């Protein structure tokens, strides 16, 4: 079943309502039904460094993309690189 723009708008509104009900702050929101473009950026008031983005456009057809932005410290990056190198060397 192909998703119509009305269905996409309904689903987008449901997602953003759920985020608001879950105490997320929607800092940006764009709805352009004519071109089937939907976008929202949200974060929790207690953690503004971790951002959730909801994106859908004509190019994504019947889908929404959820993007999570998470800040990673230098120390975390170094630990992950060390782990990855250890797994590669173990093979």
PyMOL CGO cylinders between C-alpha atoms (Angstrom):
from pymol import cmd
from pymol.cgo import CYLINDER

trace = [
    CYLINDER, 0.00, 0.00, 0.00, 1.44, 3.36, -1.01, 0.3, 1, 1, 1, 1, 1, 1,
    CYLINDER, 1.44, 3.36, -1.01, 1.47, 5.99, 1.70, 0.3, 1, 1, 1, 1, 1, 1,
    CYLINDER, 1.47, 5.99, 1.70, -0.33, 9.19, 0.75, 0.3, 1, 1, 1, 1, 1, 1,
    CYLINDER, -0.33, 9.19, 0.75, 0.71, 12.65, 1.85, 0.3, 1, 1, 1, 1, 1, 1,
    CYLINDER, 0.71, 12.65, 1.85, -2.29, 12.70, 4.22, 0.3, 1, 1, 1, 1, 1, 1,
    CYLINDER, -2.29, 12.70, 4.22, -1.09, 9.45, 5.81, 0.3, 1, 1, 1, 1, 1, 1,
    CYLINDER, -1.09, 9.45, 5.81, 2.43, 10.81, 6.09, 0.3, 1, 1, 1, 1, 1, 1,
    CYLINDER, 2.43, 10.81, 6.09, 1.15, 13.97, 7.76, 0.3, 1, 1, 1, 1, 1, 1,
    CYLINDER, 1.15, 13.97, 7.76, -0.97, 11.89, 10.17, 0.3, 1, 1, 1, 1, 1, 1,
    CYLINDER, -0.97, 11.89, 10.17, 2.03, 9.70, 11.10, 0.3, 1, 1, 1, 1, 1, 1,
    CYLINDER, 2.03, 9.70, 11.10, 4.34, 12.72, 11.43, 0.3, 1, 1, 1, 1, 1, 1,
    CYLINDER, 4.34, 12.72, 11.43, 1.84, 14.46, 13.70, 0.3, 1, 1, 1, 1, 1, 1,
    CYLINDER, 1.84, 14.46, 13.70, 1.58, 11.27, 15.78, 0.3, 1, 1, 1, 1, 1, 1,
    CYLINDER, 1.58, 11.27, 15.78, 5.37, 11.05, 16.16, 0.3, 1, 1, 1, 1, 1, 1,
    CYLINDER, 5.37, 11.05, 16.16, 5.73, 14.71, 17.16, 0.3, 1, 1, 1, 1, 1, 1,
    CYLINDER, 5.73, 14.71, 17.16, 2.76, 14.44, 19.57, 0.3, 1, 1, 1, 1, 1, 1,
    CYLINDER, 2.76, 14.44, 19.57, 4.38, 11.37, 21.18, 0.3, 1, 1, 1, 1, 1, 1,
    CYLINDER, 4.38, 11.37, 21.18, 7.68, 13.25, 21.53, 0.3, 1, 1, 1, 1, 1, 1,
    CYLINDER, 7.68, 13.25, 21.53, 5.92, 16.23, 23.18, 0.3, 1, 1, 1, 1, 1, 1,
    CYLINDER, 5.92, 16.23, 23.18, 3.95, 13.91, 25.47, 0.3, 1, 1, 1, 1, 1, 1,
    CYLINDER, 3.95, 13.91, 25.47, 7.30, 12.31, 26.43, 0.3, 1, 1, 1, 1, 1, 1,
    CYLINDER, 7.30, 12.31, 26.43, 8.64, 15.74, 27.49, 0.3, 1, 1, 1, 1, 1, 1,
    CYLINDER, 8.64, 15.74, 27.49, 10.79, 16.33, 24.40, 0.3, 1, 1, 1, 1, 1, 1,
    CYLINDER, 10.79, 16.33, 24.40, 11.12, 19.89, 23.16, 0.3, 1, 1, 1, 1, 1, 1,
    CYLINDER, 11.12, 19.89, 23.16, 10.52, 20.32, 19.43, 0.3, 1, 1, 1, 1, 1, 1,
    CYLINDER, 10.52, 20.32, 19.43, 13.02, 23.03, 18.50, 0.3, 1, 1, 1, 1, 1, 1,
    CYLINDER, 13.02, 23.03, 18.50, 12.32, 22.96, 14.76, 0.3, 1, 1, 1, 1, 1, 1,
    CYLINDER, 12.32, 22.96, 14.76, 9.38, 21.71, 12.76, 0.3, 1, 1, 1, 1, 1, 1,
    CYLINDER, 9.38, 21.71, 12.76, 8.58, 21.97, 9.07, 0.3, 1, 1, 1, 1, 1, 1,
    CYLINDER, 8.58, 21.97, 9.07, 5.58, 20.47, 7.30, 0.3, 1, 1, 1, 1, 1, 1,
    CYLINDER, 5.58, 20.47, 7.30, 5.15, 20.98, 3.56, 0.3, 1, 1, 1, 1, 1, 1,
    CYLINDER, 5.15, 20.98, 3.56, 2.46, 18.56, 2.44, 0.3, 1, 1, 1, 1, 1, 1,
    CYLINDER, 2.46, 18.56, 2.44, 2.56, 19.69, -1.20, 0.3, 1, 1, 1, 1, 1, 1,
    CYLINDER, 2.56, 19.69, -1.20, 6.14, 18.44, -1.62, 0.3, 1, 1, 1, 1, 1, 1,
    CYLINDER, 6.14, 18.44, -1.62, 5.77, 15.67, 0.98, 0.3, 1, 1, 1, 1, 1, 1,
    CYLINDER, 5.77, 15.67, 0.98, 8.47, 17.18, 3.22, 0.3, 1, 1, 1, 1, 1, 1,
    CYLINDER, 8.47, 17.18, 3.22, 8.32, 16.67, 6.97, 0.3, 1, 1, 1, 1, 1, 1,
    CYLINDER, 8.32, 16.67, 6.97, 11.03, 17.57, 9.47, 0.3, 1, 1, 1, 1, 1, 1,
    CYLINDER, 11.03, 17.57, 9.47, 11.30, 17.92, 13.22, 0.3, 1, 1, 1, 1, 1, 1,
    CYLINDER, 11.30, 17.92, 13.22, 14.21, 18.29, 15.61, 0.3, 1, 1, 1, 1, 1, 1,
    CYLINDER, 14.21, 18.29, 15.61, 13.69, 17.35, 19.26, 0.3, 1, 1, 1, 1, 1, 1,
    CYLINDER, 13.69, 17.35, 19.26, 15.63, 17.01, 22.49, 0.3, 1, 1, 1, 1, 1, 1,
    CYLINDER, 15.63, 17.01, 22.49, 14.98, 16.46, 26.17, 0.3, 1, 1, 1, 1, 1, 1,
    CYLINDER, 14.98, 16.46, 26.17, 15.26, 19.58, 28.36, 0.3, 1, 1, 1, 1, 1, 1,
    CYLINDER, 15.26, 19.58, 28.36, 17.76, 17.77, 30.60, 0.3, 1, 1, 1, 1, 1, 1,
    CYLINDER, 17.76, 17.77, 30.60, 19.96, 16.66, 27.69, 0.3, 1, 1, 1, 1, 1, 1,
    CYLINDER, 19.96, 16.66, 27.69, 20.20, 19.12, 24.82, 0.3, 1, 1, 1, 1, 1, 1,
    CYLINDER, 20.20, 19.12, 24.82, 23.28, 17.44, 23.36, 0.3, 1, 1, 1, 1, 1, 1,
    CYLINDER, 23.28, 17.44, 23.36, 21.39, 14.33, 22.20, 0.3, 1, 1, 1, 1, 1, 1,
    CYLINDER, 21.39, 14.33, 22.20, 19.11, 15.31, 19.34, 0.3, 1, 1, 1, 1, 1, 1,
    CYLINDER, 19.11, 15.31, 19.34, 16.46, 13.31, 17.51, 0.3, 1, 1, 1, 1, 1, 1,
    CYLINDER, 16.46, 13.31, 17.51, 15.54, 14.32, 13.97, 0.3, 1, 1, 1, 1, 1, 1,
    CYLINDER, 15.54, 14.32, 13.97, 12.52, 13.01, 12.06, 0.3, 1, 1, 1, 1, 1, 1,
    CYLINDER, 12.52, 13.01, 12.06, 12.87, 13.45, 8.29, 0.3, 1, 1, 1, 1, 1, 1,
    CYLINDER, 12.87, 13.45, 8.29, 10.75, 12.53, 5.32, 0.3, 1, 1, 1, 1, 1, 1,
    CYLINDER, 10.75, 12.53, 5.32, 10.75, 13.94, 1.82, 0.3, 1, 1, 1, 1, 1, 1,
    CYLINDER, 10.75, 13.94, 1.82, 9.61, 13.04, -1.66, 0.3, 1, 1, 1, 1, 1, 1,
    CYLINDER, 9.61, 13.04, -1.66, 12.87, 11.09, -2.13, 0.3, 1, 1, 1, 1, 1, 1,
    CYLINDER, 12.87, 11.09, -2.13, 12.13, 8.82, 0.82, 0.3, 1, 1, 1, 1, 1, 1,
    CYLINDER, 12.13, 8.82, 0.82, 8.71, 7.90, -0.57, 0.3, 1, 1, 1, 1, 1, 1,
    CYLINDER, 8.71, 7.90, -0.57, 6.87, 5.96, 2.13, 0.3, 1, 1, 1, 1, 1, 1,
    CYLINDER, 6.87, 5.96, 2.13, 9.47, 6.25, 4.85, 0.3, 1, 1, 1, 1, 1, 1,
    CYLINDER, 9.47, 6.25, 4.85, 10.52, 8.43, 7.73, 0.3, 1, 1, 1, 1, 1, 1,
    CYLINDER, 10.52, 8.43, 7.73, 14.15, 8.56, 8.77, 0.3, 1, 1, 1, 1, 1, 1,
    CYLINDER, 14.15, 8.56, 8.77, 15.07, 8.93, 12.40, 0.3, 1, 1, 1, 1, 1, 1,
    CYLINDER, 15.07, 8.93, 12.40, 18.49, 10.40, 13.03, 0.3, 1, 1, 1, 1, 1, 1,
    CYLINDER, 18.49, 10.40, 13.03, 20.08, 10.49, 16.44, 0.3, 1, 1, 1, 1, 1, 1,
    CYLINDER, 20.08, 10.49, 16.44, 22.91, 12.86, 17.21, 0.3, 1, 1, 1, 1, 1, 1,
    CYLINDER, 22.91, 12.86, 17.21, 25.01, 11.84, 20.13, 0.3, 1, 1, 1, 1, 1, 1,
    CYLINDER, 25.01, 11.84, 20.13, 28.10, 13.68, 21.30, 0.3, 1, 1, 1, 1, 1, 1,
    CYLINDER, 28.10, 13.68, 21.30, 31.04, 11.38, 21.83, 0.3, 1, 1, 1, 1, 1, 1,
    CYLINDER, 31.04, 11.38, 21.83, 34.09, 12.46, 23.82, 0.3, 1, 1, 1, 1, 1, 1,
    CYLINDER, 34.09, 12.46, 23.82, 37.67, 11.98, 22.64, 0.3, 1, 1, 1, 1, 1, 1,
    CYLINDER, 37.67, 11.98, 22.64, 38.12, 9.37, 25.36, 0.3, 1, 1, 1, 1, 1, 1,
    CYLINDER, 38.12, 9.37, 25.36, 35.08, 7.40, 24.14, 0.3, 1, 1, 1, 1, 1, 1,
    CYLINDER, 35.08, 7.40, 24.14, 36.37, 7.53, 20.56, 0.3, 1, 1, 1, 1, 1, 1,
    CYLINDER, 36.37, 7.53, 20.56, 39.78, 6.27, 21.63, 0.3, 1, 1, 1, 1, 1, 1,
    CYLINDER, 39.78, 6.27, 21.63, 38.21, 3.42, 23.64, 0.3, 1, 1, 1, 1, 1, 1,
    CYLINDER, 38.21, 3.42, 23.64, 36.07, 2.38, 20.67, 0.3, 1, 1, 1, 1, 1, 1,
    CYLINDER, 36.07, 2.38, 20.67, 39.05, 2.49, 18.32, 0.3, 1, 1, 1, 1, 1, 1,
    CYLINDER, 39.05, 2.49, 18.32, 41.07, 0.36, 20.75, 0.3, 1, 1, 1, 1, 1, 1,
    CYLINDER, 41.07, 0.36, 20.75, 38.26, -2.19, 20.96, 0.3, 1, 1, 1, 1, 1, 1,
    CYLINDER, 38.26, -2.19, 20.96, 37.90, -2.29, 17.18, 0.3, 1, 1, 1, 1, 1, 1,
    CYLINDER, 37.90, -2.29, 17.18, 41.64, -2.80, 16.72, 0.3, 1, 1, 1, 1, 1, 1,
    CYLINDER, 41.64, -2.80, 16.72, 41.60, -5.56, 19.35, 0.3, 1, 1, 1, 1, 1, 1,
    CYLINDER, 41.60, -5.56, 19.35, 38.81, -7.39, 17.51, 0.3, 1, 1, 1, 1, 1, 1,
    CYLINDER, 38.81, -7.39, 17.51, 40.61, -7.04, 14.18, 0.3, 1, 1, 1, 1, 1, 1,
    CYLINDER, 40.61, -7.04, 14.18, 43.87, -8.38, 15.64, 0.3, 1, 1, 1, 1, 1, 1,
    CYLINDER, 43.87, -8.38, 15.64, 42.04, -11.31, 17.32, 0.3, 1, 1, 1, 1, 1, 1,
    CYLINDER, 42.04, -11.31, 17.32, 40.86, -12.65, 13.97, 0.3, 1, 1, 1, 1, 1, 1,
]
cmd.load_cgo(trace, "trace")
